[in-house]
């Protein structure tokens, strides 16, 4: 009788038949997310909107529940950022190259040298097609929308010249992008289905401003804690850095929300 694992003859005179390999053990599929996982955050955000931006406790509860309940944790909320993490990593790699080697070299590395000397808004529009191409998924749309919003924010943030970009401005640009990306992700998840901003422009601006301020403070605090690490980024570790900043920002956002919501 052949040893275990050896070829087994089909019959005494027939050819040897290789043993059938065992069925591979596959990891279990992750559980399907409950369809109502956003309801608690959405209900509180609806109350905040209905108050015309006066019910900050509901805004706090909406954001804290978005992180803790809808997403499951700050870490999982960061993972939900998807394409926005890759875009942020590409943006940081470009900005780091511009700070360390100059704008022209950074543009040459991406074959965008024809944009050298152009206004920074034009340069970033060209950069958009490289780091966040216009895709067809919601996730890709959020990443690109946040990047376009960041371009519009540059002048107000005092970033007007890529040739003189410094480390502080690099942090400012990343903070703008991360804030815009988180805001777009949250609003897409809890604000886009059945929630209409007030027709009154002043109230609508007040609501958007408070949501953005909440998120901006979380991102700023996360980046302050990671400033030293940001100065030593390499293309190999930048994505991990971005993911950690998003995770820390969501954790801070949850803490702020719980404090505000009571």
For each residue, the residues with C-beta under 8 A, 3 or more apart:
1:
2: 6 7 8 9
3: 6
4:
5: 19
6: 2 3
7: 2 16 17 18 19
8: 2 16 17 19
9: 2 12 14 15 16 17
10: 14 15 17
11: 14
12: 9
13:
14: 9 10 11
15: 9 10
16: 7 8 9
17: 7 8 9 10
18: 7
19: 5 7 8
20:
21:
22:
23:
24:
25:
26:
27:
28:
29:
30:
31:
32:
33: 37
34: 37
35:
36: 39
37: 33 34 69 70
38: 41 42 66 70 189 190
39: 36 42 43
40: 43 44 61 65 69 70
41: 38 44 45 61 62 63 65 66 69 70 189 190
42: 38 39 45 46 62 190 191 193 195
43: 39 40 46 47
44: 40 41 47 48 58 59 61 62 65 261
45: 41 42 48 49 58 59 62 190 191 195
46: 42 43 49 50 194 195
47: 43 44 50 51 55 58
48: 44 45 51 53 55 56 58 59 62 207
49: 45 46 52 53 191 195 196 197 198 207
50: 46 47 55
51: 47 48 54 55 58
52: 49 198 200 203 206 207
53: 48 49 203 206 207 209 210
54: 51
55: 47 48 50 51 58 59
56: 48 59 60 210 260
57: 60 61 260 261 262
58: 44 45 47 48 51 55 61 62 261
59: 44 45 48 55 56 62 63 210 211 214 257 260 261
60: 56 57 63 64 214 256 257 258 259 260 261 262
61: 40 41 44 57 58 64 65 257 260 261
62: 41 42 44 45 48 58 59 65 66 190 257
63: 41 59 60 66 67 186 214 253 254 256 257
64: 60 61 67 68 253 254 255 256 257 258 261
65: 40 41 44 61 62 68 69 70 257
66: 38 41 62 63 69 70 71 77 186 189 190
67: 63 64 70 71 73 74 77 250 251 253 254 257
68: 64 65 71 72 73 254
69: 37 40 41 65 66 72
70: 37 38 40 41 65 66 67 189 190
71: 66 67 68 74 76 77 80 250
72: 68 69 76 77
73: 67 68 76 77
74: 67 71 77 78 247 248 250 251 254
75: 78 79 247
76: 71 72 73 79 80
77: 66 67 71 72 73 74 80 81 246 247 250
78: 74 75 81 85 243 244 246 247 249 250
79: 75 76 82 243
80: 71 76 77 185
81: 77 78 84 85 181 182 185 243 246
82: 79 85 86 139 142 143
83: 86 87 132 135 137 139 140 142 143
84: 81 87 88 139 142 143 146 181 184 185
85: 78 81 82 88 89 239 242 243 246
86: 82 83 89 90 131 143 239
87: 83 84 90 91 131 132 143 144 146 147 177 181
88: 84 85 91 92 174 177 178 181 242 246
89: 85 86 92 93 238 239 241 242
90: 86 87 93 94 130 131 132
91: 87 88 94 95 127 131 147 173 174 177
92: 88 89 95 96 170 174 230 233 238 241 242
93: 89 90 96 97 233 235 238
94: 90 91 97 98 106 110 127 131
95: 91 92 98 99 106 165 170 173 174
96: 92 93 99 100 170 233 238
97: 93 94 100 101 105 106 109
98: 94 95 101 102 103 105 106 162 165 170
99: 95 96 165 166 167 170
100: 96 97
101: 97 98 105 106
102: 98 105 106 163
103: 98 106 107 116 123 162 163 165
104: 107 108 113 116 163
105: 97 98 101 102 108 109
106: 94 95 97 98 101 102 103 109 110
107: 103 104 110 112 113 115 116 123
108: 104 105 111 112 113
109: 97 105 106
110: 94 106 107 127 130
111: 108
112: 107 108 115 123 126 127 130
113: 104 107 108 116
114:
115: 107 112 118 122 123 126
116: 103 104 107 113
117:
118: 115 122 123
119: 122 123
120: 123 124 154 159 160 161 162
121: 124 125 151 154 155
122: 115 118 119 125 126
123: 103 107 112 115 118 119 120 126 127 162
124: 120 121 127 128 147 150 151 154
125: 121 122 128 129 151
126: 112 115 122 123 129 130
127: 91 94 110 112 123 124 130 131
128: 124 125 131 132 133 144 147 148 151
129: 125 126 133 134
130: 90 110 112 126 127 133
131: 86 87 90 91 94 127 128 147
132: 83 87 90 128 140 143 144 147
133: 128 129 130 140 144
134: 129 140 144
135: 83 140 141 144
136: 140
137: 83 140 141
138: 141 142 188
139: 82 83 84 142 143
140: 83 132 133 134 135 136 137 143 144
141: 135 137 138 144 145
142: 82 83 84 138 139 145 146 181 184 185 188
143: 82 83 84 86 87 132 139 140 146 147 181
144: 87 128 132 133 134 135 140 141 147 148
145: 141 142 148 149 180 184
146: 84 87 142 143 149 150 177 180 181 183 184
147: 87 91 124 128 131 132 143 144 150 151 177 180
148: 128 144 145 151 152
149: 145 146 152 153 176 180 184
150: 124 146 147 153 154 173 176 177 180
151: 121 124 125 128 147 148 154
152: 148 149
153: 149 150 156 157 176 180
154: 120 121 124 150 151 157 159 160 173 176
155: 121 158 159 160
156: 153
157: 153 154 172 173 176
158: 155 169 172
159: 120 154 155 165 169 172 173
160: 120 154 155
161: 120 164 165
162: 98 103 120 123 165
163: 102 103 104
164: 161
165: 95 98 99 103 159 161 162 169 170
166: 99 169 170
167: 99 170 171 230 231
168: 171 172
169: 158 159 165 166 172 173
170: 92 95 96 98 99 165 166 167 173 174 230
171: 167 168 174 175 223 227 230
172: 157 158 159 168 169 175 176
173: 91 95 150 154 157 159 169 170 176 177
174: 88 91 92 95 170 171 177 178 223 230
175: 171 172 178 179 216 219 220 223
176: 149 150 153 154 157 172 173 179 180
177: 87 88 91 146 147 150 173 174 180 181
178: 88 174 175 181 182 219 223 245 246 249
179: 175 176 182 183 212 215 216 219
180: 145 146 147 149 150 153 176 177 183 184
181: 81 84 87 88 142 143 146 177 178 184 185
182: 81 178 179 185 186 215 218 219 246 249 250 253
183: 146 179 180 186 187 211 212 215
184: 84 142 145 146 149 180 181 187 188
185: 80 81 84 142 181 182 188 189
186: 63 66 182 183 189 190 191 211 215
187: 183 184 190 191 192 211
188: 138 142 184 185 191 192
189: 38 41 66 70 185 186 192
190: 38 41 42 45 62 66 70 186 187 195
191: 42 45 49 186 187 188 195
192: 187 188 189 195
193: 42
194: 46
195: 42 45 46 49 190 191 192
196: 49
197: 49 203 204 207 208
198: 49 52 203 204 207
199: 204
200: 52 203 204
201: 204 205
202: 205 206
203: 52 53 197 198 200 206 207
204: 197 198 199 200 201 207 208
205: 201 202 208 209
206: 52 53 202 203 209 210
207: 48 49 52 53 197 198 203 204 210 211
208: 197 204 205 211 212
209: 53 205 206 212 213
210: 53 56 59 206 207 213 214
211: 59 183 186 187 207 208 214 215
212: 179 183 208 209 215 216
213: 209 210 216 217
214: 59 60 63 210 211 217 218 253 256 257 260
215: 179 182 183 186 211 212 218 219 249 253
216: 175 179 212 213 219 220
217: 213 214 220 221 252 256
218: 182 214 215 221 222 249 250 252 253 256
219: 175 178 179 182 215 216 222 223 245 249
220: 175 216 217 223 224
221: 217 218 224 225 248 249 252
222: 218 219 225 226 245 246 248 249 252
223: 171 174 175 178 219 220 226 227 230 245
224: 220 221 227
225: 221 222 248
226: 222 223 229 230 241 244 245 248
227: 171 223 224 230 231
228: 231 232
229: 226 232 233 241
230: 92 167 170 171 174 223 226 227 233 241
231: 167 227 228
232: 228 229
233: 92 93 96 229 230 237 238 241
234: 237 238
235: 93 238
236:
237: 233 234 240 241
238: 89 92 93 96 233 234 235 241 242
239: 85 86 89 242 243
240: 237 243 244
241: 89 92 226 229 230 233 237 238 244 245
242: 85 88 89 92 238 239 245 246
243: 78 79 81 85 239 240 246 247
244: 78 226 240 241 247 248
245: 178 219 222 223 226 241 242 248 249
246: 77 78 81 85 88 178 182 222 242 243 249 250
247: 74 75 77 78 243 244 250 251
248: 74 221 222 225 226 244 245 251 252
249: 78 178 182 215 218 219 221 222 245 246 252 253
250: 67 71 74 77 78 182 218 246 247 253 254
251: 67 74 247 248 254 255
252: 217 218 221 222 248 249 255 256
253: 63 64 67 182 214 215 218 249 250 256 257
254: 63 64 67 68 74 250 251 257 258
255: 64 251 252 258 259
256: 60 63 64 214 217 218 252 253 259 260
257: 59 60 61 62 63 64 65 67 214 253 254 260 261
258: 60 64 254 255 261
259: 60 255 256
260: 56 57 59 60 61 214 256 257
261: 44 57 58 59 60 61 64 257 258
262: 57 60
